[in-house]
């Protein structure tokens, strides 16, 4: 039986109406993501990278085409159910970390589990373990303003992973970091991908960092384009955890509390 894609986009287009004018942002995109994938999407500003990531993350709906999650369409779901799915199935890391300044690093990481009403003991242990995993065990009680830019992004990565999502979508996650810290952040994502089987899609304009990805696609003018031979070579495949599985995309609140 063929493996089911975690996310499968078919003929996806996105446009906006501005008066009598239609602005096409994405043009007939086909894209599939499987467990353990590590995909880089590169392109200039305005090429449609972030718009595609928002669609894949259910933060917006395509103007045409369909997106399926583990074989299911979700565009018919009420907002509350879609939000619950998003919280459990997808983790997000953005260029701006979006941490809550009044909360500690630990509390920021724990937040998605509180929304899902998970058991506090298990969620607490997972949050602490992830902060230790990203090198911040000594920073649990520090607020974002007391952390460096790289540390804040590490907290954001731990928060993206605390619900044990099938997919992490990262939009320019190292855009505000210096070169050394950006390298460390990418290495950490690669290691977590290899250890857990969590699929990563990383949008970046940094082609040097994109070379680290196992797969690379380039966007231009709202569509994927073929790379020149030898351009942006993909890295060698990394091992994927043997027990990585595709979870059902529809997890109810009752399942989250179980």
N, C-alpha and C positions, 0 to 999 in steps of 0.2 A: 504494500500500500504506500502510495506516494506521501512524502512528508507534507504536512499542511503548513503553509506560511503563517508566521505570526501576524504579519501585515502584508496584504496584497492590494496594491492600487492598480486599477485598470482604466486607461483612458481618462485620467483625472485632469480636469482643466479648472482654472479659477480666473474669473474676471470680475471687474467692478464697473458699475455704471456711473459716469460722471456727466450729468446733463444728457446730451444726445450722443455722447461718446462712450465707447466701451474700451476699457483698458484691460488687455489680456496679460495676466501675470504668470499663469502656468498653461502649457499647451500640451494636452494629451500625454500625460506622464504614465508610464508603466513602471512599477517598482515592487519587488518582493523582498521580504526580510524573513530569515529563518533563525531558529534557535542557534545561538553561538556566533552569529554573524557580527562582524565589526566593519561597518561601512562608513566611508568618508564621502561627503558631498562637498565639492569645491566649486567655486565660481566667484565672479566679481559681485560687488554690492549691487543689488537690484536685479540679480539673475533669477530670483524666485526661490532661493534656498530656504529662507526662513518661512515663507508662505507654505512651502511643501511640508516642512516640519510641523507647522501648526495644523495642517490637514491630517497628517499621519497621527498626530497626537490628539485628535478629536476636539481641538480647540476651535476649529472652524469646519465648515462643510464645503465640499467642492461644488462648483457651478455645474459641472458635468462629470460623468464617470462614477466609479464606485470604489470604496475602500472596504476590505473585509479583514476582520480580526479573528484569526484561527478559524477561518471559513465563514464567519458570520458578519452580516451587515448590521451596523448599530445606529444608522441615521434615523431610525424610527423611534428610538428610545426617548422617553421623557428626560428632561435636563438632569433631574436628580439621579436617575439610574445611570445616565451617561457619565456624570461626575463620579459616581461610585466606581464604575468600571475604570475610568481614567486613573483614579487614585490607586487602584490595585494592580492594574495591568501595565501601566506606563510610568516611568520616572522621568523627570525633566531636570536638565541643568542648562541654565541660560548664561549669557555673557555677564549679565548683572545678577548676582547670586540671589537677590530677592529674599534675603533672610530677614526675619522680624527683629528689629533692633532691641526691643525690650525683653527679648527672650535669650537665654543662654544657648550655646552651641548644642548642648544636649536637648533642650526643649525644642529648638528648631528642627532637629532631626526627628524627634518624637512626634511632631505635629501630624503628619499623615496618618499615623496609627490611632491618634485620638479621634480624627475625623472618621476613621473606619470603625471606631469603638472596639478596638482590639483589646485583649486582656493586657492589663498594664504591666504585669510582671514579665511576660514574654517580650512585649514591645520594648520595655526598658532595657532588658538584656541585649536585645538586637541592636538598639540604638547605641548603647555603650560599646558593644563589640565592633560596630561599624566605625565609630569615631576612633577606636583604638586601631582598627585596620587602616585608616587613612592617616595615622600618625598624630592623632589629636587627643589621646587618652588623658593628657595633662591639661587639656583646654576645655573640658566638659562644662565648667561653670563660668567660662568667659563669654561675654557678650560680643556680637559682631564688631562693634567699635574697638574692641581690644585685640582683634585678630588682624593679621596681615591679609592682603588680597588673596594670596595663595591659600591661606588657611580658611578664609571664608568660602572659597570655591570647594575646598575639601569637605567642609561642612555641608555645602549644597549637594555634593556628590553622595555623601552619606545619607542625606535626606532623600535623595532620589532612589536610593537602594533599600531603604528601611522596610518598605512594603514587599520586598522581594519580587519586583516586577519582572515580567518577561522581556520588557524592552526599556531601554533608556535612550531618550532623545536629547542630544546636547547641541545647543545653538551657540556657536562661537564661545565654547566654555573657557578658552584660554585667551580670549581677545584682549582682556585687561591685565594679563600677567606678563612678567618679563620672560625672556627666552628660557632660562634655566627652570623657572617654576612651571612654565607651560610644558616643558619636556617631562617634568616629574608628574604633572597632572595626566598627560597622555599615557605615560608608562603605567600609572595607577589604574586607569581605565582598562588598558590592555590586560593587566594582570587579573583584575576582577572579572573581565570577560572570559579569560581562560579558565579561571577557577570555578565560576558559577554557571557558565553557559548563557548568562544574560546577554541579549543582543544589544549592540550599541549602534546608533546612527549619529555621526558627529558632523555637523555643518561647520565649515571653516573656509576662510579665504587664504589660510596659511598652507601653501602647497608642500613645504618641507615637512610639516607635521602630518599632512595628509598621506605622505609616503609611508607612514607607520601603519596605516590601515590595511586590513587584509583585502578589502575591495574598495575601489575608488571610482566614483562617477562624477562627471563634470557637468555643471549646468551653465547654460548660456541662453539669454532671452527666453526664459521660461520653459526650457526643454533640455533633456539630456543630449549630450553630443559625444561622439566617439573621440577618444584620445588618440593623439598621434602615436605611432609605434614607439615604445620605450618611454613614453611620457607618463609620469606619475606611476611608477611600478608599484604593484601591491606587495605587501610584506608576505613572508612565508606564513602558512596557516599555523595558528596556535592550537594547542590541544583544548578540547572542550570537555567539561565535566561529564562523566559517563551517565550520571543520573539526571542530567538536564532534561526537562519535559516541557511540553506545550500545555499550559493550563487553559481551562475553558475561559473564554473572554467575558462571560457573564457570571460575575460573582455577586450574589445578593448580600445585603447587609447581614442577613442571618448567617450566611457562610462565613463572613468576616468575623462574626462574634463567636463562631463555634470553636 
